[in-house]
Amino acid sequence: MPEHDSPTRTIEFGLDTFGDVTATPDGAPVSQAQVIRNVVDEGVLADQVGLSFFGVGEHHREDFAVSAPDVVLAAIAARTTGIHLGSAVTVLSSDDPVRVFQRFATLDAVSNGRAEVILGRGSFTESFPLFGYDLSDYETLFEEKLELFAALRAEQPVTWNGSTRAPLADQRVFPTTESGALRTWVGVGGSPESVVRSARYGLPMMLAIIGGSPSRFAPYVDLYQRAMAQFGHPVEAIGVHSPGFVADTDDEARNEFFPHYQAMHARIGASRGWPPLTRLQFDAEASVEGALYVGSPETVAQKMARNIETLGVNRFDLKYGAGTLSHESMMKNIELYGTQVVPRVQQLLAESSASVFAE
């Protein structure tokens, strides 16, 4: 079972967005340019309500507006002071590790040390043909590029050779960070191989839990902790990324979120062979045992606290958008999440820890 820390364990709370192309509250389409500007405003609000992290995903398709997260994050950095800013995720497989490091080291500079990067293989594959990569090399691309990126994080001369890019011979990469290490996570969808890969490089792991019972990921947390010990690495953070939406009441949250989530599911599922999502299935995922955090502040807080305790994780990032859900609704979600949900989760976790350690 996952290891649990003392009552002083610090839990970080964040938000993630993919920059979904939205609509206005009355259903009018919103341009991709306006969506990007709205994402910047959402990141600023996340800082204002005291959240730890704001993540922006990378996609290369018409239903998501953000293809260059680091540029959007730099705009947010200019208007914020405390919140950490990162990708959710960067598709390392179809990018160049040297350029990814340089871009996020630059973001770290302009944000005064607040940059993070979450590296992933990419569950969306549009970037592969766009940048000239063969999907048959899917595993090799990520394995080699993660190996190189891990070496670059030392900010020392790197010698590296592989099949996916030109070799490096005693090469340094600039800019370096003031802290000496760019905070880097590996996004994991739930395969044991991916868990062990994260541990091999001694990097924090971000679990994407988007369906089913979160408790089923407990063995992956345990595997990660055991693998880290076997590789001789110190304990690193473990995070969870899951979809959700907060409104004043459970009914309001579910009724507002469902049609947008259903349409998004159908659009993505059309290319992946998914069956249509029913309201019954959606309600099951939004229940206590499901992966969706949809409901009132109290409902979402109770579910978050329960799963943070069950998994023993250090960070929870709520993926707060879904398809055409309006910017206005997402801004209210951010406000409720930061001002009501997070304080309530912290209270519940403190009460739980005090109870355990009093026994």
C-alpha positions in Angstrom: 0.0 0.0 0.0 1.2 3.6 -0.5 3.2 5.1 2.2 1.6 8.0 4.1 3.5 10.9 5.7 3.1 12.7 8.9 0.4 15.3 9.7 2.9 18.0 8.4 2.8 16.6 4.8 2.3 19.4 2.4 -0.3 18.9 -0.3 -0.3 21.0 -3.4 -3.5 21.9 -5.3 -3.5 22.9 -8.9 -5.6 23.3 -12.1 -5.0 22.0 -15.6 -6.5 23.1 -18.9 -6.2 21.9 -22.4 -7.4 25.2 -23.8 -10.6 23.6 -25.1 -12.3 25.7 -27.8 -15.3 27.0 -25.9 -18.6 28.8 -26.6 -20.2 31.7 -24.9 -23.0 31.1 -22.3 -25.6 31.5 -25.1 -23.8 29.0 -27.4 -21.9 31.4 -29.7 -18.5 30.0 -30.8 -15.3 31.6 -29.4 -12.2 32.0 -31.6 -9.0 30.1 -30.7 -7.3 33.5 -30.2 -9.9 34.5 -27.6 -9.7 31.1 -25.9 -5.9 31.6 -25.4 -6.6 35.1 -23.9 -9.2 33.5 -21.7 -6.7 30.8 -20.5 -4.4 33.6 -19.5 -7.2 35.2 -17.4 -7.9 31.8 -15.9 -4.3 31.3 -14.8 -4.3 34.8 -13.3 -7.4 34.0 -11.3 -5.9 30.7 -10.1 -3.0 32.7 -8.7 -5.3 35.2 -7.0 -7.2 32.4 -5.2 -4.0 30.9 -3.9 -3.5 27.7 -5.9 -0.1 26.1 -6.1 0.0 25.2 -9.8 -1.6 26.0 -13.2 -0.9 23.6 -16.1 -1.6 24.1 -19.8 -1.7 21.1 -22.1 -0.3 20.8 -25.6 -2.5 19.7 -28.6 -2.5 20.2 -32.3 -6.1 19.9 -33.4 -9.0 22.3 -34.0 -10.9 21.6 -30.7 -8.0 22.7 -28.6 -6.4 26.2 -28.9 -3.0 25.7 -27.2 -0.2 24.2 -29.2 2.6 26.2 -27.5 1.9 26.0 -23.7 5.2 27.7 -22.7 4.2 30.9 -24.6 0.8 31.0 -22.9 2.5 30.3 -19.5 4.9 33.1 -20.0 2.0 35.5 -20.5 0.5 34.2 -17.3 3.9 34.6 -15.5 3.9 38.3 -16.4 0.6 38.8 -14.5 1.2 36.5 -11.5 3.6 36.3 -8.5 3.1 33.0 -6.6 1.7 30.2 -8.7 3.9 27.6 -10.3 3.3 27.3 -14.1 3.8 24.2 -16.3 2.7 22.0 -19.1 0.0 19.4 -18.8 1.6 17.7 -20.7 4.4 18.5 -23.1 4.5 15.8 -25.8 8.2 15.1 -25.6 8.0 12.3 -28.1 7.4 14.7 -31.0 9.5 17.5 -29.7 13.2 18.1 -29.2 14.4 17.6 -25.6 17.0 20.4 -26.0 14.4 22.9 -27.2 11.9 21.8 -24.5 14.5 22.3 -21.8 15.5 25.7 -23.2 11.9 26.9 -23.4 11.0 25.9 -19.9 14.3 27.1 -18.5 13.4 30.5 -20.1 10.0 30.3 -18.5 11.6 29.6 -15.2 13.7 32.8 -15.6 10.8 35.1 -16.5 8.6 33.6 -13.7 11.4 33.9 -11.1 11.7 30.2 -10.6 8.1 29.1 -10.9 8.3 26.8 -14.0 7.6 23.1 -14.2 7.3 20.7 -17.1 5.2 17.5 -17.2 6.5 15.2 -19.9 4.3 12.7 -21.6 4.2 10.4 -24.6 0.9 11.9 -25.8 -2.5 10.3 -25.8 -3.3 12.4 -28.9 -1.1 11.6 -31.8 -1.7 14.6 -34.2 1.8 16.0 -33.4 3.6 12.9 -34.8 2.7 13.4 -38.5 2.8 17.2 -38.1 6.4 17.1 -37.1 7.4 14.1 -39.2 7.6 11.3 -36.8 6.4 7.7 -37.4 3.9 6.3 -34.9 5.7 3.0 -35.1 8.5 4.6 -33.2 6.1 5.7 -30.4 7.9 3.9 -27.6 11.5 4.5 -28.8 10.9 8.2 -29.3 9.7 8.8 -25.7 12.3 6.5 -24.1 15.3 8.1 -25.8 14.1 11.6 -25.5 13.3 11.2 -21.8 16.8 9.8 -21.3 18.3 12.9 -22.9 16.0 15.3 -21.0 16.9 13.7 -17.7 20.6 14.2 -18.6 20.0 17.8 -19.5 18.4 18.6 -16.1 21.8 18.3 -14.5 22.8 21.5 -16.4 26.2 20.1 -17.1 28.0 19.0 -20.3 26.0 16.2 -21.9 27.2 13.4 -24.1 24.4 11.4 -25.6 23.7 9.2 -28.6 20.5 7.7 -29.9 18.4 7.0 -33.0 15.8 9.8 -32.7 18.0 13.0 -33.0 21.6 14.1 -33.6 24.1 13.1 -30.9 25.6 15.4 -28.4 29.3 15.5 -27.5 30.2 17.2 -24.2 27.5 19.9 -25.0 26.1 22.4 -22.6 22.6 23.8 -23.0 21.5 27.3 -22.1 19.9 29.0 -20.3 20.5 27.3 -17.0 18.1 27.8 -14.1 19.0 29.7 -10.9 17.9 26.7 -8.8 20.1 24.3 -10.7 17.2 21.9 -11.6 14.0 22.4 -13.6 11.2 20.7 -11.8 10.2 17.9 -14.1 7.4 15.4 -13.8 6.5 12.4 -16.0 2.9 12.0 -16.9 1.7 8.4 -16.5 -1.5 6.9 -17.8 -1.4 3.7 -15.7 1.0 1.2 -17.2 3.5 -0.5 -14.9 6.2 0.2 -17.5 5.6 3.9 -17.4 5.7 3.9 -13.6 9.0 2.2 -13.5 10.4 4.5 -16.3 9.6 7.5 -14.1 11.3 5.9 -11.1 14.4 5.0 -13.2 15.1 8.6 -13.8 14.2 9.7 -10.3 11.4 12.0 -11.5 8.1 12.9 -9.8 5.1 11.0 -11.3 1.8 12.5 -12.3 -1.0 10.0 -12.6 -3.7 10.8 -15.1 -6.8 9.2 -13.6 -9.7 10.0 -16.0 -11.9 6.9 -15.6 -12.8 4.2 -13.1 -12.1 4.1 -9.4 -9.1 6.1 -8.3 -8.3 3.5 -5.7 -7.2 1.1 -8.5 -4.1 3.2 -8.9 -2.8 2.5 -5.4 -0.7 -0.4 -6.7 1.0 2.0 -9.1 1.9 4.3 -6.3 3.3 1.4 -4.4 5.2 0.2 -7.4 6.7 3.7 -8.0 7.8 4.0 -4.3 9.4 0.5 -4.4 11.1 1.2 -7.8 12.5 4.5 -6.5 14.1 2.8 -3.6 15.5 0.0 -5.8 17.0 2.6 -8.1 18.5 4.4 -5.1 16.5 7.6 -5.6 15.1 9.7 -2.7 11.4 10.0 -2.3 9.8 12.3 -4.9 6.3 13.8 -5.3 3.4 11.9 -6.7 0.5 13.8 -8.2 -3.0 13.1 -9.6 -4.6 14.8 -12.6 -8.4 14.2 -12.9 -11.3 16.0 -14.6 -13.9 17.9 -12.7 -16.2 20.9 -12.3 -17.4 22.7 -9.2 -20.7 24.7 -9.0 -22.9 25.8 -6.1 -24.8 22.4 -5.9 -24.3 18.9 -7.1 -27.3 19.1 -9.6 -26.1 22.4 -11.0 -22.5 21.1 -11.5 -23.6 17.8 -13.1 -26.3 19.3 -15.3 -24.1 22.1 -16.6 -21.0 19.9 -17.1 -22.5 16.8 -18.6 -23.5 18.0 -22.1 -20.1 19.5 -22.8 -18.3 16.5 -21.4 -20.5 14.2 -23.4 -19.9 16.1 -26.6 -16.2 16.1 -26.0 -16.2 12.4 -25.3 -18.1 11.8 -28.5 -15.7 13.9 -30.6 -12.6 12.3 -29.3 -14.2 8.8 -29.2 -15.1 9.0 -32.9 -11.5 8.4 -33.8 -10.9 5.9 -31.0 -13.9 3.6 -31.2 -15.5 4.7 -28.0 -19.2 4.1 -27.5 -21.4 7.1 -26.7 -21.3 8.3 -23.1 -24.7 8.0 -21.3 -25.9 10.1 -18.5 -25.9 7.0 -16.3 -22.3 6.3 -17.0 -21.4 10.0 -16.4 -23.2 10.0 -13.0 -21.3 6.8 -12.1 -18.0 8.5 -12.8 -19.1 11.5 -10.8 -20.1 9.3 -7.8 -17.9 8.5 -4.8 -16.2 5.7 -6.7 -15.6 7.4 -10.0 -12.9 9.5 -11.5 -14.8 12.7 -12.1 -14.9 15.4 -9.4 -18.2 17.1 -10.3 -20.4 18.6 -7.7 -20.7 21.2 -5.0 -17.6 22.4 -3.1 -18.4 20.0 -0.2 -18.9 17.0 -2.5 -15.8 17.6 -4.5 -13.7 18.3 -1.3 -14.9 15.1 0.4 -14.0 13.1 -2.7 -10.6 14.8 -3.1 -9.6 14.3 0.5 -10.6 10.6 0.4 -8.6 9.8 -2.7 -5.6 11.9 -1.6 -5.5 9.8 1.6 -6.1 6.5 -0.2 -3.3 7.1 -2.7 -1.0 9.0 -0.5 -0.2 11.6 -3.1 1.3 15.1 -2.7 -0.5 17.0 -5.4 -4.0 17.1 -6.9 -4.6 18.9 -10.2 -8.2 19.3 -11.4 -8.6 19.4 -15.1 -11.4 22.0 -15.1 -12.6 22.4 -18.7 -14.6 20.3 -21.0 -15.3 21.1 -24.7 -17.4 24.1 -25.1 -18.0 24.8 -21.4 -18.0 28.6 -21.2 -15.1 30.7 -19.9 -17.5 32.3 -17.4 -18.4 28.9 -16.0 -14.8 27.9 -15.7 -13.9 31.2 -13.9 -16.6 30.5 -11.3 -15.2 26.9 -11.0 -11.7 28.3 -10.4 -13.0 30.6 -7.7 -15.0 27.9 -5.9 -12.1 25.5 -6.2 -9.6 27.9 -4.7 -11.7 29.6 -2.1 -13.9 26.7 -0.9 -12.8 23.3 -2.1 -9.1 23.5 -1.3 -9.5 24.9 2.3 -12.1 22.3 3.0 -9.8 19.5 1.7 -7.0 20.8 3.9 -9.3 20.8 6.9 -10.4 17.2 6.2 -6.9 16.0 5.7 -5.8 17.7 8.9 -8.6 16.1 10.8 -7.9 12.7 9.3 -4.2 12.9 10.2 -4.9 14.1 13.7 -7.3 11.2 14.2 -4.8 8.6 12.9 -1.8 9.9 15.0 -4.0 10.2 18.1 -4.7 6.5 18.1 
